[in-house]
Amino acid sequence: MAITQKAIIDAVPTGLFVAGTWREASGGERFDVHDPATGSVLTTCADGTPADGMAALAAAHEAQPSWAAVPPRERAEILRRAFEALTARADEFAMLMTLEMGKNLTEAAGEVTYGAEFFRWFSEEAVRVHGSYAVAPNGATRLLTMRQPVGPTLMITPWNFPLAMGTRKIGPAIAAGCTMVVKPAAETPLSMLLLASLLEDAGLPPGVLNVVTTTHSGAVCEPVIRDPRLRKLTFTGSTAVGKVLVEQSAEQLLRVSMELGGNAPFLVFEDADVDAAVDGAMLAKMRNIGEACTAANRFFVHAAVAEEFSTKLAARMGALTVGKGTKKGVDVGPLITEKARQGVHELVEDAVGRGATVLTGGAPVAGRGHFYQPTVLTDVADDSRLLLEEIFGPVAPIATFTDEADAVRRANATEYGLVGYVFTRDNARVLRVAEALEFGMVGINTGIVSNPAAPFGGVKHSGFGREGGAEGIEEYLEVKYVGIAT
């Protein structure tokens, strides 16, 4: 018998998780968690205070020495058990995520699969943390290097991927032997709280993972960041907030990982398979309702195939079903807040005001919830805000080009550098364009680049550091050199 939505919500612990104990906030306050599809209140969560943040840091600091001493195989087994439990409870986590964030159940299930893979991947990496041994050039000493855990880490996770952005950070931290304080987004705290409960059941010792939910993110996080007991900060979110956090981190010279905003170009060359490019565009644009830093944000299409591509993309986008994500047959759920929906519409209106043509969509959906019509625009002017700012919604602006160098120049004409997409059947062009694009990741003839086995991250204002892949665990390790006289 399928578990009910109410039962899923009721199963989520909604307090703070500090030192292995679920407790209320020190101020006794709680905040509402809403369903963006209806505006109704799903439940309430403890509203943590700065004192709660410091208590979580104290717990992580106290647990760090004993956790670092746990053998890698034991840490790996905890992650493996967590992977298996998360996989077994995929339907429960997917429904919870859909209720609090809005994405449809198919996408939510995909996120659970993706998120769980970080636990499996880093369970395998935990036992592969290596050092080195060498003879000094003069032969007088031996050079030994070892990798040790960085230490207590503050993790600030976003609302758009409330499970996977947590596992992508927690997995390598557990594997490396780091303790954690996690501050999930107030819009979507439930997935992280249920994940903390799952990790507790998987055998994670008290104090290794601490979770503080709060609507006062800055007030709670800043004292933690400025405390000398913290050794690392990792954040996924907007570039504006990321810059503030980096400034705060400088006081303690923290190790910092930042996965920030994106403005992904999607280039379709004249020799591309147009149908494959449309398929890729649907994945790159509409994953997570377009509320993803990896979402295709700017479509640059060669003039020779622009009409065919635009017509086919508009037909696909216009055929999508908009509605509450828990309902069967729904393709596109609500945006996270009314403010977010209004921001998307302002970008569309700006483009239309500058001469863009709406092929499909172009307006909010009437009624309850924060829904916006899947939208395709052509003839988008270069100075339109749609091409300059991160959209974070189901809107595809299309501009044309005739010259490869010009397409690359326009793709690079952004402060962001997370990911770019290229569709072409010319192998020489693949290498030429991939090397020229100023992005941390490039997808060639594919609309999805995220993979737990690959390093995820950007350059320029999209941040620094990498999550996932063999590189992911390095973010949680320090290198120590030992010189041994002989």
C-alpha positions as CSV (number, residue, x, y, z in Angstrom):
1,M,0.0,0.0,0.0
2,A,1.4,3.4,-1.0
3,I,2.3,5.7,1.8
4,T,0.1,8.8,2.0
5,Q,1.4,12.4,1.6
6,K,0.4,13.2,5.1
7,A,2.3,10.2,6.4
8,I,5.4,11.3,4.6
9,I,5.2,14.8,6.1
10,D,4.5,13.4,9.5
11,A,7.6,11.1,9.3
12,V,9.9,14.1,8.9
13,P,11.6,15.2,12.2
14,T,11.2,19.0,12.2
15,G,13.5,20.0,15.0
16,L,17.2,20.9,14.9
17,F,19.6,18.0,14.8
18,V,22.6,18.8,17.1
19,A,25.0,16.3,18.6
20,G,22.9,13.4,17.6
21,T,19.7,14.8,19.3
22,W,16.6,16.3,17.8
23,R,15.6,19.4,19.7
24,E,13.7,22.6,19.4
25,A,15.3,26.0,18.6
26,S,16.7,27.8,21.6
27,G,14.2,30.6,21.0
28,G,11.3,28.3,20.7
29,E,10.2,29.7,17.4
30,R,9.1,27.8,14.3
31,F,8.4,28.7,10.7
32,D,6.0,27.4,8.0
33,V,7.0,25.3,5.1
34,H,4.7,25.9,2.1
35,D,3.6,23.8,-0.9
36,P,4.5,26.2,-3.9
37,A,1.7,24.5,-6.0
38,T,-1.1,25.6,-3.6
39,G,0.4,28.0,-1.1
40,S,-0.8,25.7,1.8
41,V,1.3,25.0,4.8
42,L,2.9,21.5,4.8
43,T,4.3,21.7,8.3
44,T,6.5,23.8,10.6
45,C,10.2,23.6,11.4
46,A,12.3,24.8,14.3
47,D,13.6,28.3,13.5
48,G,17.3,28.2,14.6
49,T,19.1,31.1,16.3
50,P,22.7,32.1,16.3
51,A,23.1,30.3,19.6
52,D,21.8,27.1,17.8
53,G,24.4,27.6,15.0
54,M,27.2,27.8,17.6
55,A,25.9,24.8,19.4
56,A,26.0,22.8,16.2
57,L,29.6,24.0,15.5
58,A,30.6,23.0,19.0
59,A,29.2,19.5,18.5
60,A,31.0,19.2,15.1
61,H,34.3,20.4,16.7
62,E,34.0,18.0,19.6
63,A,33.3,15.1,17.3
64,Q,36.0,15.8,14.8
65,P,39.0,14.0,16.4
66,S,37.2,10.7,17.0
67,W,35.5,10.9,13.6
68,A,38.8,11.5,11.8
69,A,40.2,8.4,13.5
70,V,37.4,6.1,12.2
71,P,38.9,3.7,9.6
72,P,38.1,4.6,6.0
73,R,36.3,1.3,5.5
74,E,33.9,2.0,8.3
75,R,33.1,5.4,6.9
76,A,32.6,3.8,3.5
77,E,30.2,1.3,5.0
78,I,28.1,4.0,6.5
79,L,27.8,5.7,3.1
80,R,27.0,2.4,1.5
81,R,24.2,1.7,4.0
82,A,22.9,5.3,3.4
83,F,22.9,4.7,-0.3
84,E,20.9,1.5,0.0
85,A,18.4,3.0,2.4
86,L,17.9,6.1,0.3
87,T,17.4,3.9,-2.8
88,A,14.9,1.7,-1.0
89,R,13.0,4.8,0.2
90,A,13.2,6.7,-3.2
91,D,9.4,7.0,-3.6
92,E,9.1,8.6,-0.1
93,F,11.9,11.1,-0.7
94,A,10.6,11.9,-4.2
95,M,7.1,12.7,-2.9
96,L,8.5,14.8,0.0
97,M,10.6,16.8,-2.5
98,T,7.8,17.4,-4.9
99,L,5.6,18.6,-2.0
100,E,8.1,21.2,-0.7
101,M,9.8,22.2,-3.9
102,G,7.3,21.7,-6.7
103,K,9.1,19.6,-9.4
104,N,7.1,16.7,-10.7
105,L,7.5,13.2,-9.3
106,T,9.5,11.9,-12.2
107,E,12.1,14.6,-11.8
108,A,12.1,14.2,-8.0
109,A,12.7,10.5,-8.4
110,G,15.6,11.3,-10.8
111,E,17.1,13.6,-8.1
112,V,16.8,10.9,-5.5
113,T,18.7,8.5,-7.8
114,Y,21.3,11.2,-8.6
115,G,21.7,12.2,-5.0
116,A,22.0,8.6,-3.7
117,E,24.8,8.0,-6.2
118,F,27.0,10.5,-4.4
119,F,26.8,8.3,-1.3
120,R,27.8,5.2,-3.4
121,W,30.5,7.1,-5.3
122,F,32.2,8.5,-2.2
123,S,31.8,5.2,-0.3
124,E,34.2,3.9,-2.9
125,E,36.5,7.0,-2.8
126,A,36.8,6.8,1.1
127,V,39.3,4.0,0.8
128,R,41.3,5.5,-2.0
129,V,42.7,8.6,-0.2
130,H,46.4,8.3,-1.1
131,G,49.7,10.0,-0.1
132,S,53.1,9.7,-1.7
133,Y,56.7,8.7,-0.9
134,A,59.8,10.0,-2.6
135,V,63.5,10.4,-2.2
136,A,64.7,14.0,-2.0
137,P,66.9,15.0,-5.0
138,N,70.0,15.2,-2.7
139,G,69.2,11.8,-1.2
140,A,69.4,13.1,2.3
141,T,65.8,12.9,3.3
142,R,62.6,11.0,2.4
143,L,59.6,13.0,1.4
144,L,56.3,11.7,2.7
145,T,52.9,13.3,2.0
146,M,49.6,12.4,3.6
147,R,46.1,13.7,3.2
148,Q,44.0,14.4,6.3
149,P,40.5,15.7,6.8
150,V,40.1,19.5,6.7
151,G,37.9,19.5,9.7
152,P,34.5,20.9,10.7
153,T,32.6,22.2,7.7
154,L,29.7,24.5,7.2
155,M,27.5,23.5,4.3
156,I,24.8,25.9,3.0
157,T,22.5,24.2,0.6
158,P,19.9,25.6,-1.9
159,W,16.2,25.0,-2.3
160,N,16.2,23.9,-6.0
161,F,17.8,20.5,-5.4
162,P,17.2,20.0,-1.7
163,L,18.4,16.4,-1.6
164,A,21.2,16.1,-4.1
165,M,23.0,19.4,-3.2
166,G,23.2,17.9,0.3
167,T,24.5,14.5,-0.6
168,R,27.0,16.0,-3.0
169,K,28.6,17.8,0.0
170,I,27.9,15.3,2.8
171,G,29.2,12.3,0.8
172,P,32.8,13.5,0.4
173,A,32.9,15.0,3.9
174,I,31.9,11.6,5.5
175,A,34.4,9.8,3.2
176,A,37.2,12.2,4.1
177,G,36.5,12.2,7.9
178,C,35.1,15.7,8.3
179,T,32.3,16.7,10.6
180,M,29.5,19.0,9.4
181,V,27.0,21.7,10.2
182,V,24.3,21.9,7.4
183,K,22.1,24.9,6.9
184,P,19.4,23.9,4.3
185,A,17.3,26.5,2.5
186,A,14.2,27.6,4.6
187,E,12.0,27.1,1.5
188,T,12.8,23.3,1.3
189,P,14.2,22.0,4.6
190,L,12.3,18.8,4.8
191,S,14.3,16.7,2.5
192,M,17.5,17.4,4.4
193,L,15.9,16.7,7.8
194,L,14.7,13.3,6.5
195,L,18.1,12.7,5.1
196,A,19.7,13.4,8.5
197,S,17.4,10.9,10.1
198,L,18.4,8.3,7.5
199,L,22.1,8.9,8.1
200,E,21.5,8.6,11.8
201,D,19.9,5.2,11.2
202,A,22.8,4.2,8.9
203,G,25.2,4.5,11.9
204,L,26.7,8.0,11.6
205,P,28.0,8.9,15.0
206,P,26.5,11.8,17.0
207,G,27.9,15.2,16.2
208,V,29.3,14.2,12.8
209,L,26.3,15.7,11.0
210,N,24.4,18.6,12.5
211,V,21.4,20.3,10.8
212,V,20.2,23.8,11.7
213,T,17.0,25.0,9.9
214,T,16.4,28.7,10.1
215,T,14.8,31.8,8.4
216,H,17.7,33.9,9.7
217,S,20.5,32.5,7.5
218,G,22.9,35.4,7.7
219,A,22.6,35.8,11.4
220,V,23.0,32.1,12.1
221,C,25.8,31.5,9.6
222,E,28.1,34.5,10.0
223,P,29.2,33.7,13.6
224,V,29.9,30.2,12.6
225,I,32.0,31.3,9.6
226,R,34.0,33.7,11.8
227,D,34.7,31.1,14.5
228,P,38.2,29.6,14.5
229,R,36.8,26.1,15.1
230,L,35.4,26.0,11.6
231,R,37.8,24.9,8.9
232,K,35.8,24.9,5.7
233,L,32.8,26.6,4.1
234,T,30.9,25.2,1.1
235,F,28.0,27.0,-0.5
236,T,25.6,26.4,-3.4
237,G,23.5,29.4,-4.3
238,S,23.5,32.8,-5.8
239,T,26.7,34.7,-6.8
240,A,25.7,37.7,-4.7
241,V,25.4,35.7,-1.5
242,G,28.5,33.7,-2.4
243,K,30.6,36.9,-2.5
244,V,29.4,37.9,0.9
245,L,30.3,34.5,2.3
246,V,33.7,34.6,0.7
247,E,34.4,37.9,2.4
248,Q,33.3,36.6,5.7
249,S,35.5,33.5,5.3
250,A,38.6,35.5,4.8
251,E,38.8,36.3,8.6
252,Q,39.7,32.7,9.3
253,L,41.2,31.9,5.9
254,L,38.8,29.1,5.5
255,R,39.0,26.5,2.8
256,V,36.1,27.5,0.6
257,S,34.1,25.9,-2.2
258,M,31.5,28.0,-4.1
259,E,29.0,26.7,-6.6
260,L,27.3,29.8,-7.7
261,G,25.1,31.2,-10.5
262,G,25.1,30.3,-14.2
263,N,24.2,31.8,-17.6
264,A,24.6,28.7,-19.8
265,P,24.8,29.2,-23.5
266,F,23.3,26.6,-25.8
267,L,25.0,26.7,-29.2
268,V,23.4,24.9,-32.2
269,F,25.6,24.9,-35.3
270,E,24.4,24.6,-38.9
271,D,25.6,21.0,-39.2
272,A,23.8,19.8,-36.0
273,D,21.2,17.2,-35.8
274,V,18.3,19.6,-35.2
275,D,16.0,16.9,-33.7
276,A,18.8,15.9,-31.3
277,A,19.4,19.5,-30.4
278,V,15.7,20.0,-29.6
279,D,15.8,17.0,-27.4
280,G,18.9,18.3,-25.7
281,A,17.3,21.7,-25.3
282,M,14.3,20.3,-23.5
283,L,16.6,18.6,-21.0
284,A,19.0,21.5,-20.6
285,K,16.2,24.1,-20.3
286,M,13.4,22.3,-18.5
287,R,15.2,20.2,-16.0
288,N,13.9,21.2,-12.6
289,I,11.4,23.7,-14.2
290,G,14.4,25.7,-15.4
291,E,15.3,26.4,-11.8
292,A,18.9,25.1,-12.1
293,C,22.2,26.8,-12.3
294,T,23.0,24.4,-15.2
295,A,19.8,25.3,-17.1
296,A,20.3,26.5,-20.7
297,N,19.8,30.2,-20.4
298,R,20.8,31.6,-23.8
299,F,20.1,29.8,-27.1
300,F,22.4,30.8,-30.0
301,V,21.3,29.0,-33.1
302,H,22.9,29.3,-36.6
303,A,20.6,31.2,-39.0
304,A,20.5,28.2,-41.4
305,V,18.6,26.1,-38.8
306,A,17.1,28.7,-36.5
307,E,13.6,28.6,-37.9
308,E,13.4,24.7,-37.8
309,F,14.9,24.6,-34.3
310,S,12.7,27.4,-32.9
311,T,9.5,25.9,-34.4
312,K,10.2,22.4,-33.1
313,L,11.3,23.7,-29.6
314,A,8.1,25.9,-29.3
315,A,6.0,22.9,-30.3
316,R,7.6,20.7,-27.6
317,M,7.5,23.5,-24.9
318,G,3.9,24.4,-25.8
319,A,2.8,20.7,-25.4
320,L,4.0,20.5,-21.8
321,T,1.4,20.0,-19.1
322,V,1.6,22.5,-16.2
323,G,0.3,21.6,-12.8
324,K,0.9,20.3,-9.3
325,G,3.8,18.0,-9.5
326,T,2.2,15.1,-7.5
327,K,-0.5,14.6,-10.2
328,K,0.1,12.0,-13.0
329,G,0.9,13.5,-16.4
330,V,2.2,16.8,-15.1
331,D,5.4,17.9,-16.8
332,V,6.0,21.4,-15.3
333,G,5.4,22.3,-11.6
334,P,5.3,25.7,-10.0
335,L,8.2,28.1,-9.4
336,I,9.4,28.2,-5.8
337,T,7.8,31.6,-4.8
338,E,5.6,34.3,-6.2
339,K,8.6,36.6,-6.2
340,A,10.5,34.1,-8.4
341,R,7.5,33.9,-10.8
342,Q,7.3,37.7,-11.1
343,G,11.0,38.0,-11.7
344,V,10.7,35.5,-14.6
345,H,7.8,37.5,-16.1
346,E,9.7,40.8,-15.8
347,L,12.5,39.3,-17.9
348,V,10.1,38.1,-20.6
349,E,8.4,41.5,-20.7
350,D,11.7,43.2,-21.0
351,A,12.6,41.0,-24.0
352,V,9.3,41.6,-25.7
353,G,9.7,45.3,-25.2
354,R,13.0,45.1,-27.0
355,G,11.4,43.4,-30.0
356,A,11.3,39.7,-29.1
357,T,8.6,37.5,-30.6
358,V,6.7,35.0,-28.3
359,L,6.3,31.7,-30.1
360,T,4.6,30.0,-27.1
361,G,3.8,30.9,-23.5
362,G,4.9,34.3,-22.2
363,A,2.7,34.7,-19.1
364,P,2.0,33.5,-15.6
365,V,-0.7,30.8,-15.3
366,A,-3.8,32.1,-13.6
367,G,-5.0,30.6,-10.3
368,R,-3.4,29.2,-7.2
369,G,0.3,28.4,-7.1
370,H,3.4,29.9,-8.7
371,F,3.0,28.5,-12.2
372,Y,4.5,30.0,-15.4
373,Q,3.8,29.0,-18.9
374,P,6.7,27.2,-20.7
375,T,7.9,30.0,-23.1
376,V,10.0,30.3,-26.2
377,L,11.0,33.7,-27.7
378,T,12.8,34.5,-30.9
379,D,14.6,37.6,-32.2
380,V,15.8,38.3,-28.7
381,A,18.0,41.4,-28.7
382,D,21.5,41.2,-27.3
383,D,20.8,43.8,-24.6
384,S,17.7,42.0,-23.3
385,R,17.9,41.0,-19.6
386,L,17.0,37.5,-20.6
387,L,20.5,37.1,-22.2
388,L,22.3,38.9,-19.4
389,E,20.7,37.5,-16.2
390,E,20.0,34.0,-14.8
391,I,16.4,33.2,-15.7
392,F,15.6,30.4,-13.3
393,G,12.3,29.5,-15.0
394,P,10.8,27.8,-18.0
395,V,11.8,30.4,-20.6
396,A,14.0,29.8,-23.7
397,P,15.3,33.0,-25.5
398,I,16.7,32.3,-29.0
399,A,19.1,34.5,-30.9
400,T,20.9,33.7,-34.1
401,F,24.4,33.8,-35.5
402,T,26.2,33.0,-38.7
403,D,29.9,32.9,-37.6
404,E,31.5,30.4,-35.2
405,A,33.9,32.8,-33.7
406,D,31.0,35.3,-33.1
407,A,28.9,32.5,-31.4
408,V,31.8,31.7,-29.1
409,R,32.4,35.3,-28.3
410,R,28.7,35.9,-27.4
411,A,28.6,32.7,-25.4
412,N,31.6,33.9,-23.4
413,A,30.2,37.4,-23.0
414,T,29.0,36.8,-19.4
415,E,30.5,37.1,-15.9
416,Y,29.4,33.5,-15.3
417,G,31.2,30.3,-16.3
418,L,29.5,27.2,-15.1
419,V,28.4,25.2,-18.2
420,G,27.9,25.5,-21.9
421,Y,26.2,23.2,-24.4
422,V,27.2,22.6,-28.0
423,F,25.4,20.7,-30.8
424,T,27.5,19.9,-33.8
425,R,28.5,16.9,-35.9
426,D,31.9,18.4,-36.7
427,N,34.6,16.6,-34.6
428,A,37.2,19.3,-35.2
429,R,34.7,22.0,-34.1
430,V,33.9,20.0,-31.0
431,L,37.5,20.3,-29.7
432,R,37.9,23.9,-31.0
433,V,34.8,25.2,-29.4
434,A,35.1,23.2,-26.2
435,E,38.6,24.6,-25.7
436,A,37.4,28.2,-26.4
437,L,34.4,28.3,-24.2
438,E,35.1,29.9,-20.8
439,F,33.1,27.5,-18.7
440,G,34.0,24.8,-16.1
441,M,31.9,22.2,-17.9
442,V,30.9,21.7,-21.5
443,G,28.2,19.3,-22.8
444,I,28.7,18.1,-26.4
445,N,25.5,16.9,-28.1
446,T,23.9,16.4,-24.7
447,G,21.6,18.4,-22.5
448,I,22.8,17.0,-19.2
449,V,26.3,17.2,-17.8
450,S,25.8,16.4,-14.1
451,N,27.3,13.1,-13.1
452,P,28.5,12.0,-9.6
453,A,31.6,10.5,-11.3
454,A,32.6,13.8,-12.9
455,P,33.9,17.1,-11.4
456,F,31.0,19.7,-11.2
457,G,31.9,23.3,-10.9
458,G,32.6,26.6,-12.7
459,V,34.9,29.5,-13.3
460,K,34.6,33.3,-13.2
461,H,31.6,34.3,-11.1
462,S,30.2,30.8,-11.1
463,G,32.6,30.0,-8.3
464,F,35.5,27.7,-7.6
465,G,36.1,24.2,-6.3
466,R,34.7,21.0,-7.6
467,E,32.0,18.6,-6.4
468,G,31.8,15.0,-7.5
469,G,34.4,12.9,-9.4
470,A,37.8,12.0,-8.0
471,E,38.3,15.7,-7.4
472,G,35.3,16.0,-5.0
473,I,37.0,14.4,-2.0
474,E,40.1,16.6,-2.4
475,E,38.0,19.6,-1.3
476,Y,37.8,18.0,2.1
477,L,41.4,17.0,2.5
478,E,44.6,18.9,3.5
479,V,48.0,17.8,2.3
480,K,50.6,17.3,5.0
481,Y,54.3,16.9,4.1
482,V,56.7,15.0,6.4
483,G,60.4,15.2,5.8
484,I,62.3,12.2,7.2
485,A,66.1,12.3,7.7
486,T,67.9,9.1,6.7
